[in-house]
Amino acid sequence: FIHIMASATRQSQGLGEKRAFGPDPPPPKGYDMAKAPQSAEELLDSMGLGDLSQSEKKRVIDEGVDPYQSYGEGLPLDVDDKEILEKGLTGEDIKNWGNDLYREKKYEDALKKYALAIKAAIQNNKPPKVTPTELLSILYANRAACWLKLGNVENASRDSLKSIEFDNKFWRAHFRQAEALSLLSQEQKSLEAYKQCLECPDIPDQYRCKIEKILDCERK
């Protein structure tokens, strides 16, 4: 809670750097302490983060994960992961590691590796085999697939959208967004996402046929 309050205070006061040691400044004029958030949950609501899942809130409150980062990117790195980054493995190297874990149905482990791959891709220690935007789009789409397998549909939708931001012609991102929206009972938006998927190049025929069947059923 202290970690979040300090972060919120810095943001509300427009402070980008850490303050020097010393007493905290007085509250801004007109600030009513009686109306201040009385719990970590209320504070997250006041920061516009009330839509975080309970598991995300728990990580923010209990472990000090940065609430403004996507889940996974803000996870504290264990020693092994720090060593991986220090060895200079590329985001694509770590992505392939995550792919192996996903194929083994170790979805939580795969998710963590995709999150680590995002860190590595952003740091860009070595040139990846594909352009950074393409790689990041793949990584967020892969992480969305993990979220779907783990039943966290909100995060799956969020990562799918992030993937689309990096490459709006990546069919997997649109497909996973459509799946997530359907599970969220947002059927109309799900159908629109499927239509966007059909407009993407390189979509495999089996997925094209699957989507066309879904859209045909909706028309009937």
C-alpha positions in Angstrom: 0.0 0.0 0.0 2.9 2.4 0.9 4.5 1.5 -2.5 1.3 2.4 -4.4 0.7 5.6 -2.4 4.2 6.8 -3.0 3.8 6.1 -6.8 0.4 7.8 -6.8 1.8 10.8 -4.9 4.7 11.3 -7.4 2.3 11.0 -10.3 -0.3 13.4 -8.9 2.4 16.0 -8.1 4.1 15.5 -11.5 7.4 14.4 -10.0 9.4 12.2 -12.4 12.4 11.6 -10.1 12.8 10.3 -6.6 12.8 12.9 -3.9 15.9 13.3 -1.7 15.7 12.0 1.9 13.6 14.3 4.1 10.1 14.8 5.4 7.2 14.3 3.0 5.8 17.6 1.6 2.5 18.9 2.9 -0.7 17.8 0.9 -1.8 20.2 -1.9 -4.1 23.0 -1.1 -7.7 21.9 -1.0 -6.8 18.2 -0.4 -9.2 16.7 2.0 -7.5 14.0 4.0 -10.8 12.8 5.3 -11.8 11.9 1.7 -8.4 10.3 0.9 -8.4 6.6 -0.1 -8.6 4.6 3.1 -7.4 1.3 1.6 -5.2 0.0 -1.2 -8.4 -1.0 -3.1 -9.8 2.5 -2.9 -6.5 4.0 -3.9 -6.3 1.8 -7.0 -9.9 2.9 -7.9 -8.9 6.6 -7.5 -5.9 5.9 -9.9 -8.3 4.6 -12.6 -7.1 1.0 -12.0 -10.3 -0.4 -10.5 -10.7 -2.7 -13.5 -7.7 -4.8 -12.6 -8.5 -8.4 -11.8 -8.3 -9.5 -8.1 -5.1 -11.4 -8.8 -3.5 -8.3 -10.4 -4.6 -6.1 -7.5 -3.1 -8.6 -5.1 0.3 -8.5 -6.9 0.2 -4.7 -6.8 -0.7 -4.5 -3.2 1.3 -7.4 -1.7 4.4 -7.4 -4.0 4.7 -3.8 -5.2 4.3 -4.6 -8.9 4.1 -1.4 -10.9 0.3 -1.1 -11.6 0.9 1.0 -14.7 2.8 -1.9 -16.5 1.1 -4.8 -18.2 0.9 -7.9 -16.0 4.0 -9.9 -16.7 6.2 -6.9 -17.6 6.0 -5.7 -14.0 6.8 -9.1 -12.5 9.9 -9.1 -10.3 12.7 -11.1 -12.0 14.1 -14.0 -10.2 17.8 -14.7 -10.2 17.6 -17.0 -13.2 15.8 -14.5 -15.3 18.3 -11.8 -14.5 21.1 -14.1 -15.6 19.3 -14.8 -18.8 19.1 -11.1 -19.6 22.7 -10.5 -18.6 23.8 -13.3 -21.0 22.3 -11.2 -23.8 19.7 -13.7 -25.1 17.5 -12.0 -27.7 13.8 -11.7 -27.3 13.4 -14.3 -30.1 15.6 -16.8 -28.2 13.4 -16.5 -25.1 10.3 -16.6 -27.3 11.3 -20.0 -28.6 11.9 -21.1 -25.1 8.3 -20.0 -24.2 7.0 -21.8 -27.3 8.5 -25.1 -26.1 6.9 -24.6 -22.7 3.5 -23.8 -24.3 3.7 -27.0 -26.3 4.3 -28.8 -23.1 1.1 -27.2 -21.7 3.2 -25.3 -19.0 1.2 -22.2 -19.6 2.3 -20.2 -16.5 5.9 -20.8 -17.2 5.4 -20.0 -20.9 3.7 -16.7 -19.9 6.7 -15.7 -17.8 9.1 -16.4 -20.6 7.1 -14.4 -23.0 7.1 -11.5 -20.5 10.8 -11.9 -20.2 11.2 -11.9 -24.0 9.3 -8.6 -24.1 11.8 -7.1 -21.8 14.7 -8.5 -23.9 13.1 -7.3 -27.1 12.7 -3.8 -25.7 16.2 -3.7 -24.3 17.3 -5.0 -27.8 20.6 -6.4 -26.6 21.2 -8.1 -29.9 19.4 -7.6 -33.3 16.4 -10.0 -33.4 15.8 -12.1 -36.5 12.7 -10.1 -37.2 11.9 -6.4 -36.8 11.2 -5.4 -33.2 7.6 -4.4 -33.9 6.9 -7.8 -35.5 8.5 -9.6 -32.6 6.7 -7.7 -30.0 3.4 -8.3 -31.8 4.1 -12.0 -31.8 5.1 -12.0 -28.1 2.0 -10.2 -26.9 -0.2 -12.5 -29.0 1.6 -15.5 -27.6 1.1 -14.2 -24.1 -2.6 -13.7 -24.9 -2.8 -17.4 -25.8 -1.4 -18.2 -22.4 -3.9 -16.0 -20.7 -6.7 -17.8 -22.5 -5.5 -21.2 -21.4 -5.2 -19.9 -17.8 -8.8 -18.5 -17.9 -7.8 -14.8 -17.6 -9.9 -13.5 -20.4 -9.4 -9.8 -19.6 -5.7 -10.0 -19.8 -6.0 -12.1 -23.0 -8.0 -9.3 -24.6 -5.6 -6.6 -23.3 -2.5 -8.4 -24.7 -4.3 -9.1 -28.0 -4.9 -5.4 -28.4 -1.3 -4.6 -27.6 -0.2 -7.1 -30.3 -2.5 -5.4 -32.8 -0.9 -2.0 -31.9 2.4 -3.4 -33.1 1.1 -5.2 -36.2 -2.5 -4.7 -37.2 -2.1 -7.3 -39.9 -1.1 -10.2 -37.6 -4.0 -12.6 -37.8 -3.3 -14.4 -34.6 -3.8 -11.2 -32.6 -7.2 -10.6 -34.1 -8.2 -14.2 -33.7 -7.3 -14.3 -30.0 -9.0 -10.9 -29.5 -12.1 -12.4 -31.0 -11.9 -15.5 -28.8 -11.5 -13.3 -25.7 -14.4 -11.0 -26.6 -16.6 -14.0 -27.2 -15.8 -15.3 -23.7 -16.5 -11.9 -22.3 -20.0 -12.1 -23.9 -19.2 -9.2 -26.2 -20.4 -11.1 -29.3 -20.8 -8.2 -31.7 -17.2 -7.0 -31.0 -16.0 -10.6 -31.3 -17.6 -10.9 -34.8 -15.9 -7.7 -35.8 -12.6 -9.0 -34.6 -13.1 -12.2 -36.7 -13.8 -10.1 -39.7 -10.6 -8.1 -39.1 -8.8 -11.5 -38.9 -10.1 -12.5 -42.3 -8.6 -9.3 -43.8 -5.1 -10.3 -42.6 -2.6 -11.8 -45.1 -1.2 -15.3 -44.4 -4.1 -16.6 -42.4 -4.1 -20.4 -42.7 -7.0 -21.9 -44.7 -8.1 -24.0 -41.7 -8.6 -20.8 -39.6 -10.2 -19.0 -42.5 -12.8 -21.8 -42.8 -13.4 -21.8 -39.1 -14.1 -18.1 -39.0 -16.3 -18.2 -42.1 -18.4 -20.9 -40.4 -18.8 -18.7 -37.3 -19.9 -15.8 -39.4 -22.3 -17.9 -41.4 -23.9 -19.2 -38.3 -24.4 -15.7 -37.1 -26.1 -14.6 -40.3 -28.7 -17.4 -40.1 
